[in-house]
Amino acid sequence: MNSRALSYVLAAGALVGLTALAFAVGRYPVSLSELFSVLVGKDVSPNVETVVLQVRGPRVLAALIVGAALAAAGTAYQGMFRNPLVSPDILGVSTGAALGAVLGIFLSLGVFFIQLFAFAGGLVAVGLVYFIGSRLRGHDPLLALVLTGVVIGTLLGSAIALLKYLADPYNQLPAITYWLLGSLAAITPRDLGSAAPLALLGLAPMLLLRWRMNLLALPDDEARALGVDTRRLRTLVVAAATLMTAAAVAVSGIIGWVGLLIPHAARLLVGPDFGRLLPLAMLLGAAFLLAVDTLCRTIATIEVPPGVLTALIGTPFFLWLFSVARRSW
């Protein structure tokens, strides 16, 4: 077995082990035999069945979906922009989703409409960035998109700050702060039913066009000489990655570092080829966020927001990865 195949096997094995651990640990421990009995439909204690299927089940599945979606989006963005410091929120999708959710909380809407506003806000923000960036003539199109994303993200961040200032400090402001830090604690099966199809819809073009994604790492003139319409392909990739990111952020809040850190780790193991990189990045992203979420709910008596822990873990790990990564990548 070569090193690349071993990387896939180890990542899949780690994901399976972390999934079992996530179901087992917590304030109400569940043994592996009880977990197996629930999965195969055998009779178990009602408490165990409730914990596995209704409490931890949706949360574990949400961590897997959100982690894989953010890692896939980060992999696509880094390859498309030819920049190792790009993350899924580079075009303002996270800030737009945050503004939508904050607006929903400010208007005292229900959870469904808050998630709907967050999803729509992310899509609208990226649409605005892409519209403005594509109209800037005389500039490199990728650089124009990045700079426009930074500017629009700053503008949307100012709107978030204004809404936080105007929010009720006893009811609305804590909810806004909690959402902006990210959490998987309140995930329901309905949330999964809405996020999973959208994430799969965004993943499909990446899988189907994975061999062409490598050509986006070339200069546009060389890619067009090989018969690839770079503008159309770039638009499709932006739409797919944005859809995945917006679906993830809408149900989990803003959880950083996954889309920035995980593609680097996967690239270090299997190289920069997108066809090999994408599956491994999704496995590692799902495993990373699941491990972080398990730590968040078990490391202390009060649950720690995942966004805090991903930054604490991701910062030194990213610096180490960046120091050992190949310069040519």
C-alpha positions in Angstrom: 0.0 0.0 0.0 1.5 3.4 -1.1 1.6 6.4 1.2 -1.4 8.1 -0.5 -3.7 5.0 -0.1 -2.5 4.8 3.5 -3.5 8.4 4.1 -7.1 7.6 3.0 -7.3 4.5 5.1 -5.9 6.2 8.2 -8.3 9.2 7.7 -11.3 7.0 7.3 -10.3 4.9 10.3 -9.8 8.0 12.4 -13.2 9.3 11.3 -14.9 6.0 12.3 -13.1 6.0 15.7 -14.0 9.6 16.5 -17.6 9.0 15.5 -17.9 6.1 18.0 -16.1 8.2 20.6 -18.5 11.1 20.1 -21.5 8.9 20.6 -20.0 7.3 23.7 -18.7 10.2 25.8 -20.6 12.9 27.5 -22.6 13.5 30.7 -24.5 10.3 29.9 -21.9 7.7 28.9 -22.9 5.1 26.3 -21.0 1.9 25.9 -20.0 0.5 22.5 -22.3 -2.5 23.0 -25.2 -0.2 23.7 -24.4 1.9 20.7 -24.2 -1.2 18.5 -27.5 -2.4 19.8 -29.2 0.9 19.0 -27.8 0.9 15.5 -29.0 -2.6 14.7 -32.4 -2.1 16.3 -32.1 -4.2 19.4 -33.9 -3.4 22.6 -32.0 -1.0 24.9 -32.8 1.4 27.6 -35.1 4.3 26.5 -32.6 6.7 27.9 -29.8 5.3 25.8 -31.9 5.3 22.7 -32.9 9.0 23.3 -29.3 10.0 23.8 -28.0 8.3 20.7 -30.7 9.0 18.3 -32.1 12.4 19.4 -29.4 14.2 21.3 -26.0 13.1 19.9 -27.0 11.7 16.6 -28.0 14.9 14.9 -25.1 16.7 16.4 -22.5 14.1 15.2 -24.0 14.1 11.7 -24.0 17.9 11.7 -20.3 18.0 12.6 -19.5 15.5 9.8 -21.5 17.5 7.2 -20.3 20.9 8.3 -16.7 19.9 8.6 -16.6 18.1 5.2 -18.4 21.0 3.5 -16.1 23.7 4.9 -13.0 21.7 4.0 -14.2 21.0 0.5 -15.0 24.7 0.0 -11.6 25.7 1.3 -9.9 23.3 -1.0 -11.7 24.6 -4.0 -11.1 28.3 -3.1 -7.4 27.7 -2.5 -6.9 25.9 -5.8 -9.0 28.4 -7.7 -7.3 31.5 -6.3 -3.9 29.9 -6.2 -3.4 31.2 -2.7 -2.8 29.1 0.4 -4.2 31.7 2.7 -7.7 31.7 1.2 -10.6 30.3 3.2 -14.3 29.8 2.5 -15.2 33.2 3.8 -12.8 35.1 1.4 -15.7 36.2 -0.7 -17.9 37.4 2.2 -20.1 34.3 2.5 -19.6 33.9 6.2 -20.0 37.6 6.9 -23.1 37.8 4.7 -24.6 34.7 6.5 -23.7 36.3 9.9 -25.5 39.5 8.9 -28.6 37.6 7.8 -28.7 35.6 11.0 -28.1 38.7 13.2 -30.9 40.5 11.3 -33.2 37.5 12.0 -32.4 37.6 15.7 -32.7 41.3 15.8 -36.2 41.0 14.3 -37.1 38.3 16.9 -37.8 35.7 14.2 -37.9 31.9 14.7 -35.0 29.5 14.2 -36.1 28.5 10.8 -36.2 32.1 9.5 -32.9 32.9 11.2 -31.3 30.0 9.3 -33.1 31.1 6.1 -31.8 34.6 6.5 -28.3 33.3 7.1 -28.3 31.1 4.0 -29.7 33.9 1.8 -27.3 36.5 3.3 -24.3 34.3 2.4 -25.5 33.8 -1.2 -26.4 37.5 -1.7 -23.0 38.7 -0.3 -21.1 36.4 -2.7 -23.4 37.4 -5.6 -22.7 41.1 -4.9 -18.9 40.5 -4.6 -18.9 38.5 -7.9 -21.0 41.1 -9.7 -18.7 44.0 -8.6 -15.5 42.1 -9.1 -16.4 41.0 -12.6 -17.2 44.6 -13.6 -13.7 45.9 -12.6 -11.9 46.1 -15.9 -8.1 46.3 -16.2 -7.4 44.2 -13.1 -6.5 40.6 -12.6 -10.0 38.9 -12.1 -8.9 36.8 -9.1 -7.3 39.7 -7.4 -10.4 41.8 -8.1 -12.6 39.2 -6.5 -10.4 38.9 -3.4 -10.2 42.6 -2.8 -13.9 43.1 -3.5 -14.6 40.3 -1.0 -12.5 42.0 1.6 -14.2 45.4 1.1 -17.8 44.0 1.1 -16.9 41.8 4.1 -15.8 44.9 6.0 -19.0 46.7 5.1 -21.2 43.8 6.2 -19.2 43.5 9.4 -19.9 47.1 10.1 -23.6 46.4 9.7 -23.3 43.5 12.1 -21.7 45.8 14.7 -24.5 48.3 14.3 -27.1 45.7 14.9 -25.3 44.4 17.9 -25.2 48.0 19.3 -28.9 48.4 18.7 -29.9 44.9 20.0 -31.6 44.3 23.4 -28.6 43.6 25.7 -30.7 41.1 27.8 -32.3 38.9 25.1 -31.0 39.6 21.6 -27.4 40.4 22.2 -26.5 37.1 24.0 -28.2 35.2 21.2 -26.3 37.1 18.5 -23.0 36.6 20.3 -23.7 32.9 20.7 -24.5 32.5 17.0 -21.4 34.3 15.9 -19.2 32.0 18.0 -20.7 29.0 16.3 -22.4 26.0 17.9 -23.7 22.5 17.0 -25.6 22.1 20.3 -29.1 23.0 18.9 -29.0 21.0 15.7 -32.2 19.2 14.9 -33.0 16.6 12.2 -34.8 19.3 10.3 -31.6 21.3 10.1 -29.8 18.3 8.7 -32.6 17.7 6.2 -32.1 21.3 4.9 -28.3 21.5 5.0 -27.3 18.1 3.7 -29.0 18.3 0.3 -27.6 21.8 -0.3 -24.1 20.6 0.6 -24.4 17.6 -1.7 -25.7 19.9 -4.5 -22.6 22.1 -4.1 -20.3 19.0 -4.0 -21.5 17.5 -7.2 -19.9 20.0 -9.6 -16.6 19.7 -7.8 -16.6 15.9 -8.1 -17.7 15.9 -11.8 -15.1 18.6 -12.8 -12.3 17.6 -10.4 -9.8 17.1 -13.2 -10.5 20.5 -14.7 -10.0 22.1 -11.3 -6.3 21.5 -11.6 -6.2 23.8 -14.7 -7.4 26.7 -12.6 -4.0 26.7 -10.9 -2.5 27.7 -14.3 -2.5 31.2 -15.7 -5.7 31.9 -17.6 -4.0 32.0 -21.0 -2.5 28.6 -20.6 -5.8 27.1 -19.3 -7.7 28.6 -22.2 -5.1 27.1 -24.6 -6.0 23.7 -23.2 -9.7 24.2 -24.1 -11.1 25.3 -20.7 -13.4 28.3 -20.4 -11.8 29.6 -17.2 -14.5 32.3 -16.5 -17.4 29.8 -16.7 -15.5 27.2 -14.7 -14.5 29.8 -12.0 -18.2 30.9 -11.8 -19.3 27.3 -11.3 -16.7 26.7 -8.6 -17.6 29.9 -6.8 -21.3 29.0 -6.9 -20.7 25.4 -5.7 -18.3 26.4 -2.9 -20.5 29.2 -1.8 -23.6 27.0 -1.6 -21.7 24.5 0.6 -20.4 27.2 2.9 -23.7 29.0 3.2 -25.5 25.8 4.0 -23.0 24.9 6.7 -22.8 28.4 8.3 -26.6 28.7 8.3 -27.0 25.7 10.7 -23.8 26.0 12.7 -22.9 29.6 12.9 -19.4 30.8 12.0 -16.8 28.1 12.7 -13.4 29.2 11.4 -10.1 27.6 10.5 -11.6 24.4 9.1 -11.6 25.6 5.5 -8.1 27.2 5.9 -6.3 24.5 7.9 -7.6 21.2 6.6 -6.7 21.7 2.9 -3.1 22.3 3.9 -3.0 19.1 5.9 -4.5 17.1 3.1 -2.2 18.7 0.5 0.8 17.7 2.7 -0.3 14.1 2.6 -1.4 13.5 -1.1 -0.1 16.5 -3.0 -1.9 19.2 -4.9 -3.9 17.2 -7.4 -7.5 18.2 -6.8 -9.0 14.7 -7.6 -6.9 13.2 -4.8 -7.0 16.2 -2.5 -10.8 16.7 -2.3 -11.8 13.3 -0.8 -9.1 13.4 1.8 -9.8 17.0 2.8 -13.5 16.1 3.3 -12.5 13.1 5.5 -10.1 15.2 7.5 -12.5 18.1 7.8 -15.3 15.9 9.1 -12.9 14.2 11.6 -11.4 17.5 12.8 -14.7 19.3 13.5 -16.1 16.2 15.1 -13.1 16.0 17.4 -13.4 19.7 18.2 -17.1 19.4 19.0 -16.6 16.4 21.2 -13.9 18.3 23.2 -16.2 21.4 23.4 -19.0 19.5 25.2 -16.7 17.3 27.4 -13.7 19.4 28.3 -15.5 21.6 30.9 -18.8 21.8 32.8 -19.8 24.7 30.5 -19.8 24.0 26.8 -17.1 25.8 24.9 -18.0 27.3 21.5 -16.4 25.4 18.6 -15.2 28.7 17.0 -13.0 29.4 20.0 -11.5 25.9 20.2 -10.8 25.7 16.4 -8.8 28.9 16.7 -6.8 27.7 19.7 -6.0 24.4 18.0 -5.8 25.7 14.5 -3.3 28.5 15.0 -0.2 26.5 16.1 -1.1 23.6 13.9 -1.4 25.8 10.8 2.0 27.5 11.6 3.5 24.0 11.8 1.9 22.9 8.6 3.0 26.0 6.8 6.6 25.5 7.9 6.8 22.0 6.6 4.7 22.4 3.4 6.5 22.4 0.1 7.0 25.8 -1.4 5.9 24.7 -4.8 2.4 23.9 -3.5 
